Amino acid sequence: MVSADDGSAADASSDDSLRSGVGRRLTRRRLLLAGGVALGAWGVGRMRTAAPTATATPDGTWPVADRDATRTSAARGATPPSAPSVAWRQRPVPAVDSLVVGPEQVYVGSQRRDNRAPQVAALARDDGTVQWTEQAPGTRLAYADGAVYATGTAADERDTDDREPPYGSVARLDATTGETRWRRPVRDRGERLLLSRRTVYVGSHSGLEAVSRDSGRRVFRGQTWGAPTTPLLVDGSLVLTGGRVGKYGARRWSEVVRKQVPTPVWTRNPVGYTLDPAVVTDATSGSELIATGTLGMYNDDVQTVRAHALSDGTRRWTAVDAASRADPTVVKELCAAEHRLFHALRTGTDAQRRRALVCREATTGTLQWRASFSNWLRAVVVAGDLVLAGTRWDGVSPAGPGEVEAGASTDDTPPPGRVTAFTLDGDVRWRVPISGSVAHVVPVANRVFVGTDDASYGGRTARPGQVIALE
């Protein structure tokens, strides 16, 4: 009995010891496993996706609003006419708010006006025949690989989201037929549009939203800095401007899972809003700079043009264009060619408004030449060895005859818009009056396509929604 009891006690003690040892080993395994999982998750979370790659810009096309992902607004291979005449003229939409050109067709978009839904239309490049018209957002368009991407105000009640009002939408259309392939609501009316090989970037006053090119599925959404957010793609990096200027690299996998905007490489917060960025090249070092315009309202500290180094965000140079730094100033429509930066300038108020096309040396910002205009410069682009400037009238009646560019105009008829061609050194080559307010100038091959919007002149408009081919 004693022996039996002693043996039973010994057996129990041995079993408890075994369970305890196994438990300790299991606990260590769990800890090691948990640690390994945590370390693996940390490592995976810090791993990055492939850098975004811009879509190609084939010769003889103008696939996005500013021609390419670096927003140069320059078609150096174009051969614009020396004595332009009208090849064809069409009015496919109420007003041309966006104009891009693919290999065979011209695509125009018109945003929502009054009770009229936004529209997108396709025209044959050779003769202007309207190929199709589709109800779709039309504020900004982009063409790539047989598809047209469109963003702007939501087209109809189908663009709804259970969580948010349908302020805007982005859609993919078949470039040949106009058929909608997918449509997705976005948080705000899209005002900027950029494509990478996989992603559609939509910029607005609310920030930036990215969706898949194939499906429209949301990739990420981020609230940025308003005014509105403009995306660029430069050497595998996403650059955003708006209230700030920032460079973003490839996303971490943790950001992919959470659908977050990439972590910034650097950001800068200059005074005033940053508008219409363009990539220029430093002639001395060959490095790339991000040049930006400005919306400055009565602020003595605003530099109207700035350039930051793409590599680290260092501010390389600034320039001030306003005669009086207390004047409201707008610098927009930046474009770049051969170490030159061109931009439109508008400053002053009422009868004291001043408008000009300005050329600067891209490396230092030094002024090279300036050409004054009576009316608002709405489009500035480079075509071959020329700079083309499109003008529209302002939204007020002129104070006197000197406020209006020469042309057929009376108190009841708005003056014509105009396309003016300059050499890169500032000499005028030709001027062509346009019967409407010029909003877009797009040089492709040996033609220049012009679009007119519905800007008012003393409350009146003239021939909006035209697409005109000059040759």
C-alpha positions as CSV (number, residue, x, y, z in Angstrom):
1,M,0.0,0.0,0.0
2,V,2.7,2.3,1.0
3,S,4.7,1.2,-2.0
4,A,1.6,1.6,-4.2
5,D,0.8,5.0,-2.7
6,D,4.4,6.0,-3.1
7,G,4.4,4.8,-6.7
8,S,1.2,6.7,-7.4
9,A,2.5,9.8,-6.0
10,A,5.7,9.4,-8.0
11,D,3.7,8.8,-11.2
12,A,1.6,11.9,-10.5
13,S,4.6,14.0,-9.9
14,S,6.3,12.8,-13.0
15,D,3.1,13.5,-15.1
16,D,2.8,17.0,-13.7
17,S,6.5,17.7,-14.5
18,L,6.0,16.5,-18.0
19,R,3.0,18.7,-18.6
20,S,4.8,21.6,-17.1
21,G,7.8,21.1,-19.4
22,V,5.6,20.7,-22.4
23,G,3.7,23.8,-21.4
24,R,6.9,25.8,-21.0
25,R,8.1,24.5,-24.5
26,L,4.7,25.4,-26.0
27,T,4.8,28.9,-24.4
28,R,8.3,29.5,-25.8
29,R,7.1,28.3,-29.2
30,R,4.1,30.6,-29.1
31,L,6.3,33.5,-28.1
32,L,8.8,32.7,-30.9
33,L,6.0,32.2,-33.3
34,A,4.3,35.4,-32.3
35,G,7.6,37.3,-32.4
36,G,8.3,35.9,-35.9
37,V,4.8,36.8,-37.1
38,A,5.2,40.3,-35.7
39,L,8.7,40.7,-37.2
40,G,7.4,39.4,-40.5
41,A,4.4,41.7,-40.4
42,W,6.7,44.6,-39.6
43,G,9.0,43.6,-42.4
44,V,6.2,43.1,-44.9
45,G,4.6,46.4,-43.8
46,R,7.8,48.2,-44.6
47,M,8.2,46.5,-48.0
48,R,7.2,48.8,-50.9
49,T,5.3,48.2,-54.0
50,A,6.7,49.0,-57.4
51,A,7.1,52.7,-58.1
52,P,4.3,54.3,-60.2
53,T,5.2,54.5,-63.9
54,A,3.7,57.1,-66.2
55,T,1.9,56.1,-69.4
56,A,3.7,56.7,-72.6
57,T,3.0,59.9,-74.7
58,P,3.2,58.8,-78.3
59,D,4.3,61.3,-80.9
60,G,1.4,63.0,-82.7
61,T,-0.9,62.8,-79.6
62,W,-1.8,65.0,-76.7
63,P,-3.3,62.4,-74.3
64,V,-3.7,64.5,-71.1
65,A,-4.5,68.1,-70.4
66,D,-0.8,69.2,-70.1
67,R,0.4,66.5,-72.6
68,D,2.5,64.4,-70.3
69,A,2.9,63.2,-66.7
70,T,5.5,66.0,-66.0
71,R,3.1,68.7,-67.3
72,T,5.5,70.2,-69.7
73,S,2.7,71.3,-72.1
74,A,5.2,70.9,-74.9
75,A,5.0,69.0,-78.2
76,R,8.6,69.6,-79.5
77,G,7.9,67.2,-82.4
78,A,4.9,69.2,-83.7
79,T,5.2,71.3,-86.9
80,P,2.5,74.0,-86.5
81,P,1.4,75.9,-89.6
82,S,3.2,79.1,-90.7
83,A,0.0,80.7,-92.0
84,P,-2.9,79.0,-90.3
85,S,-6.3,78.6,-91.8
86,V,-9.4,76.8,-90.5
87,A,-9.4,73.1,-91.7
88,W,-12.7,72.3,-89.9
89,R,-15.0,73.6,-87.2
90,Q,-17.5,71.7,-85.0
91,R,-19.7,72.4,-81.9
92,P,-20.1,69.0,-80.3
93,V,-20.6,70.2,-76.6
94,P,-22.0,73.2,-74.8
95,A,-18.5,74.4,-73.7
96,V,-15.1,72.8,-74.1
97,D,-13.7,72.3,-70.6
98,S,-11.2,69.6,-71.6
99,L,-9.5,68.7,-74.9
100,V,-7.2,65.8,-75.6
101,V,-6.0,64.1,-78.8
102,G,-5.5,60.4,-79.4
103,P,-4.0,58.7,-82.5
104,E,-7.2,59.0,-84.5
105,Q,-9.7,61.1,-82.6
106,V,-10.1,64.3,-80.7
107,Y,-11.9,64.0,-77.4
108,V,-13.7,66.9,-75.7
109,G,-15.5,67.2,-72.4
110,S,-18.1,69.7,-71.0
111,Q,-18.9,69.9,-67.3
112,R,-22.4,70.2,-65.9
113,R,-24.1,73.5,-66.6
114,D,-27.5,74.5,-65.3
115,N,-29.7,71.5,-65.9
116,R,-27.6,70.0,-68.7
117,A,-25.6,66.9,-67.8
118,P,-21.9,66.8,-68.5
119,Q,-20.8,65.3,-71.8
120,V,-17.9,63.7,-73.5
121,A,-17.6,63.6,-77.3
122,A,-15.2,62.1,-79.9
123,L,-14.4,63.7,-83.3
124,A,-12.4,62.4,-86.2
125,R,-9.1,64.1,-86.4
126,D,-9.1,64.5,-90.2
127,D,-12.5,66.2,-90.8
128,G,-14.1,66.8,-87.4
129,T,-17.0,64.3,-87.8
130,V,-18.6,63.6,-84.5
131,Q,-18.1,59.9,-83.8
132,W,-20.0,59.6,-80.5
133,T,-21.4,61.6,-77.6
134,E,-21.8,60.2,-74.1
135,Q,-23.2,61.5,-70.8
136,A,-20.1,61.4,-68.6
137,P,-18.1,63.7,-66.4
138,G,-16.3,66.2,-68.6
139,T,-14.1,68.5,-66.6
140,R,-10.9,66.6,-67.3
141,L,-10.1,63.9,-69.8
142,A,-7.2,61.6,-70.5
143,Y,-6.6,59.0,-73.2
144,A,-4.5,55.8,-73.0
145,D,-4.6,52.4,-74.6
146,G,-7.9,52.6,-76.4
147,A,-9.7,54.1,-73.4
148,V,-10.9,57.6,-72.4
149,Y,-10.8,58.5,-68.7
150,A,-13.1,61.3,-67.5
151,T,-13.7,63.1,-64.3
152,G,-15.8,66.0,-63.0
153,T,-19.2,66.6,-61.6
154,A,-21.3,63.4,-61.3
155,A,-23.2,62.7,-64.5
156,D,-26.4,61.5,-63.0
157,E,-28.1,59.8,-60.0
158,R,-26.2,56.5,-60.7
159,D,-23.1,58.1,-59.3
160,T,-24.0,57.6,-55.7
161,D,-22.2,56.5,-52.6
162,D,-24.0,55.3,-49.4
163,R,-21.5,57.1,-47.2
164,E,-21.0,60.4,-49.0
165,P,-22.9,62.8,-51.4
166,P,-22.1,62.2,-55.1
167,Y,-20.1,65.3,-55.6
168,G,-18.1,64.0,-58.5
169,S,-17.2,60.8,-60.5
170,V,-14.5,59.2,-62.6
171,A,-15.3,56.9,-65.5
172,R,-13.6,54.8,-68.1
173,L,-15.1,55.0,-71.6
174,D,-14.3,52.9,-74.7
175,A,-12.4,55.3,-77.0
176,T,-14.0,53.8,-80.2
177,T,-17.6,53.6,-79.1
178,G,-18.0,55.8,-76.1
179,E,-19.5,52.9,-74.0
180,T,-18.9,53.3,-70.3
181,R,-16.7,50.5,-69.0
182,W,-16.9,51.5,-65.3
183,R,-17.9,54.5,-63.3
184,R,-17.1,55.4,-59.7
185,P,-18.1,58.3,-57.4
186,V,-15.3,60.4,-55.9
187,R,-15.5,62.7,-53.0
188,D,-15.3,66.0,-54.8
189,R,-15.6,67.3,-58.4
190,G,-12.5,66.1,-60.1
191,E,-10.4,68.9,-61.5
192,R,-7.1,67.2,-62.3
193,L,-6.5,63.9,-64.0
194,L,-3.3,61.8,-64.4
195,L,-2.7,58.3,-65.5
196,S,0.0,55.8,-64.6
197,R,0.2,52.3,-66.1
198,R,-2.2,50.9,-63.4
199,T,-3.8,53.9,-61.7
200,V,-6.0,56.9,-62.4
201,Y,-5.2,59.9,-60.1
202,V,-8.0,62.4,-59.5
203,G,-7.2,65.7,-57.9
204,S,-9.7,68.1,-56.4
205,H,-10.1,70.8,-53.8
206,S,-10.7,68.0,-51.2
207,G,-7.4,66.1,-52.0
208,L,-6.4,63.2,-54.1
209,E,-8.1,59.9,-55.0
210,A,-6.6,57.1,-56.9
211,V,-8.5,54.2,-58.5
212,S,-7.5,51.2,-60.6
213,R,-7.5,51.8,-64.4
214,D,-8.9,48.3,-65.0
215,S,-11.7,48.2,-62.6
216,G,-12.2,51.6,-61.0
217,R,-11.6,50.0,-57.6
218,R,-10.3,52.6,-55.0
219,V,-6.5,52.4,-54.5
220,F,-6.2,55.1,-51.9
221,R,-7.8,58.4,-50.9
222,G,-6.2,61.2,-49.0
223,Q,-7.1,64.7,-47.9
224,T,-4.3,67.0,-48.9
225,W,-4.1,70.7,-49.2
226,G,-6.9,72.0,-51.5
227,A,-6.6,74.5,-54.2
228,P,-6.9,72.0,-56.1
229,T,-4.4,69.1,-55.7
230,T,-2.4,68.5,-58.9
231,P,-0.5,65.2,-59.4
232,L,2.6,64.6,-61.5
233,L,4.7,61.5,-62.0
234,V,8.5,62.1,-62.2
235,D,11.1,59.4,-62.3
236,G,8.9,56.9,-60.4
237,S,7.8,59.4,-57.8
238,L,4.3,61.0,-57.3
239,V,4.5,64.8,-56.8
240,L,1.6,66.7,-55.4
241,T,1.0,70.5,-55.4
242,G,-1.9,72.5,-54.1
243,G,-1.5,74.3,-50.7
244,R,2.0,72.6,-50.4
245,V,4.5,70.8,-52.6
246,G,5.4,67.2,-51.8
247,K,7.2,64.2,-53.3
248,Y,6.0,60.6,-52.6
249,G,7.7,57.3,-53.3
250,A,6.3,53.8,-53.7
251,R,3.7,52.8,-51.1
252,R,4.4,50.4,-48.3
253,W,2.3,47.3,-48.1
254,S,0.8,48.5,-44.9
255,E,-0.4,51.6,-46.8
256,V,-1.8,49.4,-49.6
257,V,-3.8,47.3,-47.1
258,R,-5.2,50.5,-45.5
259,K,-5.7,52.3,-48.8
260,Q,-3.5,55.2,-47.6
261,V,-1.6,57.9,-49.5
262,P,2.1,57.1,-49.7
263,T,4.4,58.4,-47.0
264,P,6.0,61.7,-48.2
265,V,9.7,61.8,-49.0
266,W,9.6,65.5,-48.4
267,T,7.0,68.3,-48.3
268,R,7.3,72.1,-48.4
269,N,4.8,74.7,-47.4
270,P,5.4,77.9,-49.3
271,V,3.3,81.0,-48.8
272,G,0.1,81.0,-50.9
273,Y,-1.3,78.3,-53.1
274,T,0.8,76.5,-55.6
275,L,-0.7,76.2,-59.1
276,D,0.0,74.5,-62.5
277,P,3.3,72.8,-61.7
278,A,5.7,71.8,-64.5
279,V,9.0,69.9,-64.5
280,V,12.0,71.9,-65.8
281,T,15.6,71.0,-66.1
282,D,18.5,72.8,-64.5
283,A,20.9,73.5,-67.3
284,T,23.9,73.5,-65.0
285,S,23.5,70.2,-63.1
286,G,20.9,68.4,-65.3
287,S,18.7,67.9,-62.3
288,E,15.0,68.3,-62.4
289,L,13.1,71.1,-60.7
290,I,9.4,71.4,-59.9
291,A,8.3,74.9,-61.0
292,T,5.0,76.2,-59.6
293,G,2.8,79.2,-60.1
294,T,0.8,81.0,-57.4
295,L,-2.5,82.4,-56.4
296,G,-1.6,85.3,-54.1
297,M,-4.1,87.7,-52.6
298,Y,-2.8,90.9,-51.1
299,N,0.2,89.3,-49.5
300,D,3.6,90.9,-49.4
301,D,5.3,87.6,-48.8
302,V,4.2,85.8,-51.9
303,Q,6.8,84.8,-54.5
304,T,4.7,84.4,-57.7
305,V,7.0,81.7,-59.3
306,R,9.1,79.1,-57.4
307,A,11.3,76.1,-58.3
308,H,12.1,73.3,-55.9
309,A,14.6,70.5,-56.4
310,L,12.9,67.2,-57.1
311,S,15.6,65.3,-55.2
312,D,15.1,66.9,-51.7
313,G,12.7,69.8,-52.0
314,T,15.3,72.5,-51.7
315,R,14.0,75.8,-53.0
316,R,16.3,76.8,-55.9
317,W,14.8,80.1,-56.8
318,T,11.8,82.4,-56.6
319,A,10.6,85.4,-58.6
320,V,8.1,88.2,-58.0
321,D,6.1,89.4,-61.0
322,A,3.6,92.0,-59.6
323,A,4.5,95.6,-60.0
324,S,3.0,96.1,-56.5
325,R,3.4,93.2,-54.2
326,A,0.1,94.2,-52.6
327,D,-1.8,93.4,-55.8
328,P,-3.6,90.1,-56.2
329,T,-1.6,87.9,-58.6
330,V,-2.2,84.8,-60.5
331,V,0.6,82.8,-62.2
332,K,-0.7,79.8,-64.2
333,E,-0.3,77.9,-67.5
334,L,3.3,76.9,-66.9
335,C,5.1,75.0,-69.7
336,A,8.7,74.2,-70.3
337,A,11.1,73.7,-73.2
338,E,14.9,73.9,-73.7
339,H,15.7,75.1,-70.2
340,R,13.0,77.8,-70.6
341,L,9.9,78.2,-68.4
342,F,6.9,80.0,-69.8
343,H,3.9,81.2,-67.9
344,A,0.9,83.4,-67.9
345,L,0.6,86.3,-65.5
346,R,-2.4,88.2,-64.3
347,T,-2.2,90.9,-61.6
348,G,-4.0,94.0,-60.5
349,T,-7.7,94.7,-60.2
350,D,-10.4,96.2,-62.5
351,A,-9.0,98.7,-65.0
352,Q,-5.5,98.2,-63.5
353,R,-5.3,94.6,-64.5
354,R,-2.1,93.5,-66.2
355,R,-1.8,90.4,-68.3
356,A,1.4,89.0,-69.9
357,L,3.2,86.0,-71.3
358,V,6.5,85.6,-69.5
359,C,9.6,83.6,-70.4
360,R,12.2,82.7,-67.7
361,E,15.5,80.9,-67.6
362,A,14.6,77.6,-65.9
363,T,17.8,77.3,-63.9
364,T,17.7,80.6,-62.1
365,G,14.3,82.1,-62.9
366,T,15.8,85.1,-64.6
367,L,13.4,87.0,-66.8
368,Q,14.2,86.6,-70.5
369,W,11.3,88.3,-72.1
370,R,7.7,89.4,-71.6
371,A,4.7,90.1,-73.9
372,S,1.7,92.1,-72.7
373,F,-1.9,91.2,-73.6
374,S,-5.2,93.0,-73.2
375,N,-7.1,89.9,-72.3
376,W,-6.7,86.9,-70.1
377,L,-4.2,84.2,-71.2
378,R,-6.0,80.9,-70.9
379,A,-3.6,78.5,-72.6
380,V,0.2,78.5,-73.1
381,V,1.8,75.6,-74.9
382,V,5.0,74.9,-76.8
383,A,4.6,73.6,-80.4
384,G,7.9,72.7,-82.1
385,D,10.0,75.9,-82.0
386,L,6.9,78.1,-81.2
387,V,5.1,79.2,-78.1
388,L,1.3,79.4,-78.6
389,A,-0.8,81.6,-76.4
390,G,-4.6,81.5,-76.4
391,T,-6.6,84.4,-75.0
392,R,-10.1,84.9,-73.7
393,W,-11.8,88.0,-72.5
394,D,-12.4,88.7,-68.8
395,G,-15.7,88.3,-67.1
396,V,-16.3,92.1,-67.0
397,S,-16.9,94.7,-69.7
398,P,-13.8,96.8,-70.6
399,A,-13.3,100.2,-69.2
400,G,-12.5,101.5,-72.7
401,P,-11.4,100.6,-76.2
402,G,-7.8,100.1,-74.9
403,E,-9.0,97.2,-72.8
404,V,-10.0,95.1,-75.8
405,E,-7.7,93.4,-78.2
406,A,-8.0,94.6,-81.8
407,G,-10.8,92.7,-83.6
408,A,-14.5,92.9,-84.5
409,S,-16.2,93.9,-81.3
410,T,-19.0,96.2,-80.3
411,D,-20.9,96.9,-77.1
412,D,-23.2,94.0,-77.9
413,T,-20.7,91.5,-79.3
414,P,-17.8,90.1,-77.3
415,P,-14.4,90.5,-78.9
416,P,-12.8,87.4,-80.5
417,G,-10.5,85.1,-78.7
418,R,-7.1,84.7,-80.3
419,V,-4.2,82.3,-80.8
420,T,-0.8,84.1,-81.0
421,A,2.4,82.3,-82.0
422,F,5.8,83.5,-80.6
423,T,9.3,82.2,-81.3
424,L,11.0,80.8,-78.2
425,D,12.9,84.2,-78.1
426,G,9.7,86.2,-78.0
427,D,9.1,87.4,-81.6
428,V,5.5,87.2,-82.9
429,R,5.1,84.9,-85.9
430,W,1.3,85.0,-86.4
431,R,-2.0,85.8,-84.8
432,V,-5.3,84.1,-85.6
433,P,-8.7,85.5,-84.3
434,I,-11.1,82.8,-82.9
435,S,-14.8,83.5,-82.8
436,G,-15.2,82.5,-79.2
437,S,-13.4,82.5,-75.8
438,V,-10.2,80.4,-76.2
439,A,-9.9,77.8,-73.4
440,H,-7.6,75.2,-74.9
441,V,-4.8,75.1,-77.5
442,V,-3.4,71.7,-78.5
443,P,-0.7,71.3,-81.1
444,V,-0.5,67.9,-82.7
445,A,1.6,67.1,-85.8
446,N,0.9,69.8,-88.3
447,R,-2.4,71.0,-86.8
448,V,-3.5,73.2,-83.9
449,F,-6.8,72.2,-82.2
450,V,-8.6,75.0,-80.4
451,G,-11.5,74.7,-77.9
452,T,-13.8,77.5,-76.8
453,D,-15.6,77.7,-73.4
454,D,-18.6,79.8,-72.3
455,A,-16.7,82.6,-70.5
456,S,-18.9,85.7,-70.3
457,Y,-18.0,89.2,-71.4
458,G,-20.2,91.7,-69.6
459,G,-22.7,88.9,-69.1
460,R,-22.6,87.8,-72.8
461,T,-21.0,84.8,-74.5
462,A,-20.2,84.0,-78.1
463,R,-20.0,80.6,-79.8
464,P,-19.0,78.4,-76.9
465,G,-18.4,74.7,-77.3
466,Q,-16.4,74.9,-80.6
467,V,-13.6,72.7,-81.6
468,I,-11.5,74.3,-84.4
469,A,-8.7,72.7,-86.3
470,L,-6.1,75.1,-87.7
471,E,-3.6,74.0,-90.4
